[in-house]
């Protein structure tokens, strides 16, 4: 009798285990260098407007598509460290008003973000607040 030819001859459990270990190691190294990204940020097509409050005093309402896209990109820079200290009070509040009627809020200061009721230490300190201040608020204050 003829032997059936194996089409998956290159597959082995050792290869699969090696691929899994490499993927896990790659993920751990990426998180150590870049931090953990925020999950659940709204998409541009779901946002009606965005309101930004700086120092509980100045408020800007953003409805322009370009500015909404800039704010989404700025929020995508918010990676946090798994371990670290969180300190202070929020000085910046960004609220995404969704077309479905819900609101999603991110609050931040130079070292900490508040997201879904939890505090996280920011990996790249000062970046998020500085970007929003530079784009939407007068820095001469």
N, C-alpha and C positions, 0 to 999 in steps of 0.2 A: 504494500500500500504506500501511496504517496503521503509524505508529510505535508501538512498545511503550512504555508509560509506565514510567518508572523510579520504583520505590518508595523507593529509597535515594538520592534526589537530594541530600539534605543531607550525605551522606557524602563526605569528601574526604581525601586523604592529608595535607594540611596540617593539617586539624582533628585527625586522629589523632596526628600528631607533636606538636602543641601540647598535647594532653591528656597524652601521655607525659612531656613536659618538665615540665609543671605537677605531675604526680604525683611525679616524681623530686625536684623542687625542694621540694615539700611534705614529702617524707620526710626530706630532708637537714636542713631547718629544724627538724622535729620532733625528730630525733636530737640536734641541737645544743642545743636547749632542754631536752629531757627525758632524754636518754641512750638507750642501747640496752637494751631489756628482756631479762631472762633467758629463754631458750627451753628448754623441756623440764621445767618444774615440774610435779609430779604434780597430778592433779585430786582433788578431795575424795572422790569415790566410790571412788577407788583406794587410799586411805590407811587403814591399820588403826590406827596410832598414830604419835605423833611424840615423839622424845626431844630435849630441849634440854640442852646442857651449857654452863655459864657458868664461865669462868676455870678450866677443867679440874677443877673441884671440885664445884660444885652441879649436880645433875641433876634434871630434871623429866620425867616421862612423861605425855604428854597423850593421852587417849582420848576426851574429851568432844567431840561433834560441833561445838559452838559454838566451842570453843577451837581445834579443828583448822581451822575456817573462818577464824578470826582469824589464825592462823599462815600460812595460804595467802595471805590478803590482805596480810599484812606482807611476805611474800616477793615478792609482785607489785610492791611498791614498790622493789625492788632493780633499779634501772637503773644501768648503768655507762657511763663515758666511754670513748671509743675510745682517746684518748691521755691519759696521766697517769701519775703515779707510784704504785706500790703499795708499801706499807711495813708493817712490823710482823708480828706473829704473830696468829693468830685468837684472839679472846676469847670467841666465841660459836659453838657448833656446833649446827645444827638438822638432825636426821636424820629423814627421812620413812620409816617402815616400811610398805611397800606390802603389799596383800593377796596379791599374787603371790609374796611372799617376798623381793623385792629391797629394797635400801635406797638412798635418794637423800640426799646430804649437802650442805648449804650451810654454809660457815664464813665468819665475818666479824669484823672489828674496826671501828673507827669510820670508816676510810677505804678499806678493801679488802675484797673478797669472794673466796672461793675456791670455784670451781664447776667440776666435772669436771676437776680437776687443774690448772686455770689460775687466775691471779690477775687481777682486774679492779679498777680504781679506781671507787669508788662515786660516783655523780653527787650524790646528796643525803647528805652525810656525817652520821654520828651517828644517822640516823633509824631504821634497822633495829634496831641494837643497843639503842637507847633504848626503842623500842616493846616489844621482847621483855623487857627488864629491867623496865620498868614494869608489864607485864601478868603476868609469871610469876615474878619474883624480888623479894626484899625489897631496897629501895633504901637501907636504913639501914646496909648493910655498910660 
